[in-house]
Amino acid sequence: MAKVYGPILTGVGLLKDGKLTKTAKDKYIEEVVALLLSGNANGQGGSPSTKIFNSLFPLPPIPGPTIFNITTLTTEPVFWFETDPIAAIIASQLVDPSKCPMWHAIFPDLLYEKTAIAMDANGTTPLFPIFDVGLDLDVDLPIPFTLPDLAAQLKITPPDLAIKLADLGIKLSLPSIPLPPIPPPIPFPSFDVALPPLVLPDLLLGLIKLPFDLLLKLTVPPDIKLVLDLPNLPKLVLGLAFDIVINLLIDLGILLVVPKIFVASILIYIKDVVAMVCTDIVGMLVGAGTIAKSVATLTGLI
């Protein structure tokens, strides 16, 4: 039963020894590069691993407002952008940390890794581990069911049920929502990001806060419907996440001036945040077991 209550994102293979695995970091970089190289027409661009996610629905779900692309001299949606030569040149440099050290410091090392570490919550079972194949209580329950349903089926009182579950190592408690990390000083980019210097820290802080706002909205109080309707969980989380990010960009007054490298980096970060949140939700409701890893795979996190 120990694995059920272990760190969720470590358990699915995103983290190891408190750090993002090299495979996970390389995957983030590759997906940003692929998005810049392919463009994101209709929200369907990116690498094969990104397409695991956006085969379910576009990334993001709406194209965003139309802007003028000074490179291609055409208008296009800010989030569903076409390929252009400048983006391709930038993409070729991102794989080398020595060529884009500040991008690596801001996105893979600060945003992605620090968020993943802070999101590595322990698995819990406030809704009872109905997906734990190692547990056999020999009862016939409706889905969804409540703990009184379980007590009635077992023909015992609720207090006796609590003792029985405790004997099985099952802990029934509200999920413990992780707290956002305290970010280090924001490095000032050495390349032209076309953003006002004072806006960048607020943008990054808002993005760091994103997954924790989502978890609070989705898991307090616990809702078993989130687990029982797994195919629609990523879409629900993505919709909430994108609403938050759009409002952040509007509040900062930069929705129409965010450069493509930031758009692509933010979109892949949002995709991975949605995947982390979905994986954490399942892990915090039914334990950090096989079902949590399945969600991490379905959403393209691993």
C-alpha positions, 0 to 999 in steps of 0.5 A: 500500500506504500506506493498508493501514498507515495509522491505522485509525479515521482511515481509516474516517472516525471521526477527522480530524486527531487529533480526533473528527469533528463528525459522529461526536460528534453521532452519539454524542449523538443515539444517547444521546438516542434511547435515553433517549427510546425506552427500551430494551425488549428491548435494541432501543431507540434511533435508526436508526443504533443499530438497525444494531447491535442488529438483529444482537443486543440491546444489551446481550445481557441485561436485567440485574437488576430495579430499582424505577423511582421515576418510573414506580413500576414494576419494570424491568430496569436495562438494558432499561428503558422510557421515563419522563418524567424521562429524556425531560426530560434527553434534551432538554437533552443536545444543548445543551452549555451545559445539560449541560456536565459530561455533555459533558465526561465522555462525548463529550469524555473517554470517547468522543473520548479512547478513539477517539484512543487506538484509532487503531492503524495497520493491519498484516498479520500474517496476510497481506493476503488481502483486498487486491484490489491484490495478485495472486500467482496462487495457489490457497490453502485458507482459512484458510491459513498462510504455509507454505501460501503458500510451498509454493504459490509453490514457494519457501522461507519465507525467500524468501517473506519477501523477496518479501512485503517487496518487495510492501510487506507487513509480517508482524508481531504487531499493535501493541496501542494503550495506554489514554490517560492521562485528564485529571482527572475533572470533578465533575458539576454535575447530580445523577448519584446516584453516590457522588463517589468511585465516578465516577472509578473507573467512568470509568477502568474504561470507558476501559480496556475496549477495550484489555482486549478487544484483548489478549484477541482479537488476541494471538496473531493468529487468522484465524478472527476475520476469516473469521467477521465476522458473529459478531465483533461478538457475540463482542466485545459478550459479552466487553465486557459481562462486563467492564462488569458485573463493574466495576459489581458491584465498585463496588457501583453496579449497581442505582443507576446513573441512566438517563442514565449507563446510556444513555451507557454502553450507546452507549459500549459499542456504539461500543467494540465497533465500534472493537475489531472495526474495529481487529481487522480492520485489525490483521490484514489491513490498514486497507483496504476491509474495515475500513471495511465492519466500521465500517459494519456495526457502526454506528460510522460 
